[in-house]
Amino acid sequence: MLRMASSFPEEVLEHVFSFLHSDGDRNSISLVCKSWYEIERWCRRRIFVGNCYAVSPRILIRRFPDVRSITLKGKPHFADFNLVPEGWGGYVYPWIAAMASAYPWLEEIRLKRMVVTDESLELIAKSFKNFKLLVLSTCEGFSTDGLASIAANCRNLRELDLHESDVEDLSGHWLSHFPDTYTSLVSLNIACLGSEVSFSALERLVGRCPNLRSLRLNRAVPLDKLSNLLNRAPQLDELGTGAYSAELRPDVLSNLSGALSACKELKSLSGFWDVVPTYLPAVYSICPGLTSLNLSYANIQSPDLIKLVSQCPNLQRLWVLDHIEDVGLDALAASCKDLRELRVFPSDPFVLEANVSLTEQGLISVSEGCPKLQSVLYFCRQMSNDALITIARNQPNFTCFRLCIIEPLTRDYRTLEPLDVGFGAIVEHCKDLRRLSVSGLLTDRAFEYFGTYGKKLEMLSVAFAGESDLGLHHVLSGCDNLRKLEIRDCPFGDKALLANAAKLETMRSLWMSSCSVSYGACKLLGQKLPRLNVEVIDERGHPESRPESCPVEKLYIYRSVAGPRFDMSGFIWTMDENSAVRLT
């Protein structure tokens, strides 16, 4: 086989390799022989780095010298729940500075949970002459001044996406920095911006970009002006409305209805802040063509939601608040047979008594009525083992199941038993499950189920669960494909971690906060795992100031070929292989 492979000219192999888009496949072919390794590294154009500290820019550039597209992730996933302290890291500037000289033809940058300064954006704007795509997802640290630099200098920009980023709004006029000759925009997402943007600049920009397909507006764009934008871009296939409210005027409804009905290609809708229900019928004409509906910010009550989803027979993805209630999910199950993904978020997670009628029954209905359902995120206040067993049997094709019972340690409300058997049914029946988030009262028995049946599980999130180290041991010793494990407020500690230290070297990362892992055990892990970064995060001060048996606040372990990082704040300590503490 190797002799055959070596007989092909390099140009032929490079052409063949170009059809392999999976990172795993590309990595595999690079291991066949030295010749394939060299060819693959020179023709690799896209790079995904799941942890910006897993490799250094220098190492990456040396390994792949001609990259055109890079995706970088920074902070751990639990940063989305404010569990990662301010100042933890995830700074993108060193990456941009290194790539500016090494990758002059870089076209795409996608960043997630990273600290992005205006200086970084200015460097991007000046360094990459054919730059086409910038995605900043849940990033922070930059302002509209940085965006103005991108607008002014990136003449070939096709996509600008600020998905849920924290942007400092210094001026709403940054859109006017796009030159009058600029016409290449295909996708624009400014939904996260809190202040007004220059509507005249936005209107001109939309009007002169004939290939614009996706436009997601922020809350400050008024409903009575939405039709103006739609009339200039009837070719849109994705729309995020601004505020969906206005004084009750027949002309506004008529104009909006006409503009939306002219958008024959619309497949995805989102936005809908501050909804006035009277204006919802304006979207009915496009509902039959919709495949995606994101109403996670829309305060629409159940009767109006039922009218809306009942007219979307081709819907594949729905994100919605719990205002939909069980009766709305019944209607969804009856109407949307092609549904693949459902997310139901809490409208008010901090109230003690539920103000909506959303229970396990709604999820049961969807699992029965939507045969193609694969991914669920479901916030609720009660659950039973019988319900979870029914859901698992109805939908064995789940690849992602995330159940968030709002009150921690909630039992089966019918039997008052732990929810072990129910979650056990999920992992037993759903053979292709890749991602699982659990909640409610769980004993070590549930984790035994996870280790026994969760053989394809790649990401597991656990909170307020388990009884002892045995639970963690079951997961680490049984879940063969586990890549990311996130744990908070669980009684797991030293014994399971030390006994399964070798498993950690096969994973991308482990996060533990408010658990029972001692500082002494962290030092031992640093000694046993020299190829991993073992970081202790503790805002109470230096861990040496307390007994070694004292639990640390947070522990983050991840693979890295770059060694310990050098941008740590004063509350982070890296355990090295000599069990000494590397101070910042």
C-alpha positions, 0 to 999 in steps of 0.5 A: 500500500505504501509503495502504491501511495508513493508512486502518485505525484504530489499534485495528485495526492494534494488534490485527493486530500482536498476532498477530506474535510474532517480534521480527524481524517486529515490527521490520520492521513498525515500519519501514513508516511513521511511523504504524506505528512509533508504533502498534508501539512503544506496543503492544509488550509483550515485549522481548528484549535479547540483550546488556544493554550493546547498549542502555541502560534509558533508550533502551529505555524511551523506545522502548517505553513499555508493556512487560510482559515483558523478557528480558535476557542479560548475560555472553558465552556463553564465561562458561559455560566460565570464560573471562570474568573475575570482575567482568566485568559484567552487572549487572542492578540499573540495569535493575531500578531504571529499570524500577521507575518506568517499567514498574509493570505489568511481569509477567515478567523473564527473565535469563541470565548476569547478576549479580543481587543481593538488592537487585535481587530486593527491588526487583522484589518491591516495584515490580511489583504484578502480577508473575508470572514470574521466570527466573534462568538461570545467574545469580549474586550473590543469596541465599535472602534475595532469594528470600524477598522474592520469595516474600513479596511477589509474590502473583501469581507463577506461575513461579520458575525458578533454572536452574543459577544460583549461589545463596548458601544462607543459609536453607532456610526461604525457601519458608515466606515464600510466604503461606498464601493464595498458590495461583497457582504454576504452575512452580517450579525449585529444582534448583540449590540446594545445601542443604536446603529446608524440606520441610514448607513445600515440601509445603504450597506444592505442596499448595495450588497446584492449577495447578502443572504443573512442579516441579524439585527439588534434590538435598537432597529425599530419594527417600522423600519424593518420593511425598508431593509427587506425591500432592499434585500429580498434575497435573504435566507436568514433574518434576525429582526430587531425590536418586534414592537411598534404603535398599532398602525395598519400601514406598518403591518401592511408594509411588513407583511408585503416585504416579508412575503417578497422574501421567497428564500427565507429559511431562518428567523430570529430576534423578535424582541419586545413582541407585540402579538398583533404584528405576528401575522406578518410572518405567517406567509413565510412560515411554510418555508422556515427550517429554523426559528429562534425565539429564545428572546421572544416573550411570546405567550403560548396561544400565539406560539401555537399559531406560529409553529403550527404553520411551520411544517418544515421546521428543523430547529426551534429555540424558544422560551418556556412560555410555549408550555406543554400545550405548545409542545403538543402542537409542535409535535403534531405539526413539525415532523421534520424537527431535529433540534429543540431548545427550551429556555427558562423565561424566569429561572429565579422565581420559586414558583413556576409561572408557566405550565411546562413539565416533562409531558411536553418533552414526551410529546415531542419525543413521540411526535418528531421522529427525526429529533436528535438534539435537546436542551430542556429547562424545566422544574420537574422530571420523573424516571418514567418520563426519561425512560419513555423519552429514551425509548421514543428517541434512540437517535439522540446525539445530544441530550441536555436536561436542566432541572432548575432546582438542584438535587430535584428528585423524581417528583412522583416517587421521590427517588433519584433520577438514576434509572431515567438517565441510565435509560437515556445512555442505554437506549441512545447508542449514538449519544455524544453530548450529555448534561445531567441534573437533579438528584443522582447517586453513583448508580447513575454514573455507573450507567454512564460508564457502562453504556456511554461508549460514544459519549464525548462531552459530559456536564455534571452539577450537584450530583454523585455521592463519592469518588466512585461516581467519577471513577465509573465515568473516567474508566468507562466512557471510552471516547470522552473528550470534555468533562465539566463538573461543578459542586460534586463530591468527587475528589482525589482518589478517582482522579489519581487512579484514572490519571492516564485517562486524562491524557486521552481527553481534551480537558477536565474542569472541576469547580467546588468539588473535593480535589485537594491541592496535594492531589493537584501536585501529584497530577502535575507530577504524573502528567507532564504532557498536561497543563494542570492549573489550580485556580483559587481566588482565596490566595496562594494554595501553599498558604493552606494545608495540602489536604484543603480542596482547591476552588477550581481545577482545569486540566488540558492537553498541551504541546506548548507547555505551561502558559505565561499569561496567567493571572495571580490566582492561577498556578500551574503544577509542574512535573516536579510538583512545584508551583509555577508562579505567575 
